[in-house]
Amino acid sequence: MKKAYILFVASILIFSCGRKNQSQSAVIEFENTEFNIGKIRQGETSECYFVAKNTGGSTLVFDQIIPNCDCTLLTNNNIEIPAGKTDTLRFIMDTEGKDLGKFESDILIITNTIPDFHKLRIIAEIE
């Protein structure tokens, strides 16, 4: 019985420490995870943006921002958002040399959040 009590108390302490750290960590919330450009002529560029808010208790750090295509370029270099603040990730999508029709470009975002991987998508109809 004594061993069960000690195990119970240890479990509560471990659980409460984990919750404390989690509430103090960064938490990312995107206003939108897809940006639909709509119709765009082949060879043109378009600005795309994703609004991110840090609803956690510590600074949100963007460790890596990885577009799956060289046609998508991050235009701002702000890679940190303080707790409680909002910022915008801005991209330029270039359709030069892209096939006509439906186009999708995914962007992998790696942050100091749990989970640390996030996916954004840009959609367009290239004419």
Secondary structure, 3 states (H helix, E strand, C coil): CHHHHHHHHHHHHHHHHHHHHHHHCCCEEECCCEEEEEEECCCCEEEEEEEEEECCCCCEEEEEEEECCCCEEECCCCCEECCCCEEEEEEEEECCCCCCEEEEEEEEEEECCCCCEEEEEEEEEEC
